[in-house]
Amino acid sequence: MPRHHRATYRVYYEDTDALGVMYYAQYLAYAERGRTEALRTEGASVAEMVRLHGCGFVVRHVSLDCLKPVVLDDLITVVSGVTALGGATVKLNQILERDGVAVARLEVTLACVRPNGSPTRIPQRWREVLEGMRSGE
């Protein structure tokens, strides 16, 4: 059965704009934290991938739909699930929730690359973790 990873974070003052609402770019930062924690939780950290294989993930494409405002002190849960897994790419759907209600939806495509930017296959351990997060959507 696929697993969607869940990670919860609090919204801090530094995350908000002049109106006290979470600045839109912070949705991307929270999604990044969620993806990073998903891999780390399964014992396949990005830092280890860089160290052992000399490659890492970069965002190739992202689509963000902000549905509801998020404010200071809100607890936001990032739900991450894989929708497609290629040789060097992975597509994820991520939902940011407050009290079980979606406040933002993201579609993210990551590419596995070497330091010079050339694509490379996702190492086996990370592929297995990502396959376990496949949502079947």
N, C-alpha and C positions, 0 to 999 in steps of 0.2 A: 504494500500500500504506500502511495506517495506521501511524503512528509512535507508540509509547508513549515518553514522555519518562522518562529515568532520571536521578536526582540522588542522590549519596551524601553522607552527613553522619556525623560522629562524635558519639556520646552523651557529653556532658560532665557533670561533677558537678552543675551547676546544673539538669540535666534530671531528676535522680533524687529519689526520696522517702527517707524515713527508713530503708527497707530496702535502699537502693542499687539499686532497680529504677526504670526510667524511669516518672515520674509520668504517669498516663493523659492528662492535658491536653496533654502534650508531643507525643503522637501527632498532635494537631490542628495544633500548631505546625510539626512536620516536614512534614505534608501541605501546609500553606500555603506553606512554603518550596519544596516540590517544584512546586506549581502556578505560583508566581511565577517560578521558574527556567525552567520549560517555556516560558512566554511570552517571557521575556527571551532565551533561547537562540535563539528564532525571530525576534528583532528586533521584538517587540511587547510592550514592557514595560508594566506596569500604570501606572507613574509617567508614561510618555509618553501613555497613554490619558487619564489625568486632565488632563494639561497641554494636550493637543491637542483633546480632546472634552468635557472637563468631566464625565466620568462614570468610574465604577469598579465593581469587583465587590464584592459583599457575600455572605456565606454566608446562604443562605435555609434550607437544611436540611443536616444532616449525620448520618450513621449510622456509628458506630465499633464494630468488633468486634476486641477485643484477644485475639490468639490465643496468644502466647507472651511471656514476660517479656523485656525488653530491659534490659541493665545498662551501667554505666559503661564507656566505651571501645569499646563495640560500634560497628561501622560499619553504618549503616542506609541502604539504598537505597530511595528513594521512586519508585515506578513510577506514572505518571499517564496515563490515557487517557480520552477523551471518549466518552460513551455516547449522548448526545442533545444537540442544539443547537436552541434555539428563537430567537425574535426577540430576547428580552431575557434569556434564561436558558441555562445550560449545565449538564449533568449529567456528572459524572466518577466513575470508579472509580479508587481509589488503593490500592496495596498497598505496605506497608512490609515490606522483606525484610532478613534477615540471612543472609549466606552462601547466597543464593538461596532461602531458605525464608521463607514469609510469616509475619510476626509480628503484623500487623494489616491489616485491610481497612476501607476507608472508602468510602461513597457520599456524594457531595457535590453539592448543587445551589447554583449561584451565580446571582445576579441582577445585571444591569447597571443601576445607578441613578445619578441625579443627586445632588448634595449634599443636596437636600431630601428624598431617599428615593424620589422618583418613578421608576418604571421607564423605561428608554430602550433602544432597540435597540443591540445590540453593534456597535461600529464595524467596517467592512468588513475592515480589516487584521487585527483580532483574530479576527473570524469565520473568515477564511481559515486562520489558524494553528490555531484550535480544530478546524476541519473536518479539517485534516491529522492531528490527534491522535485522530480518531474511531476507536474500536475495533471497532465493528460488533456489540457485545454486546447 
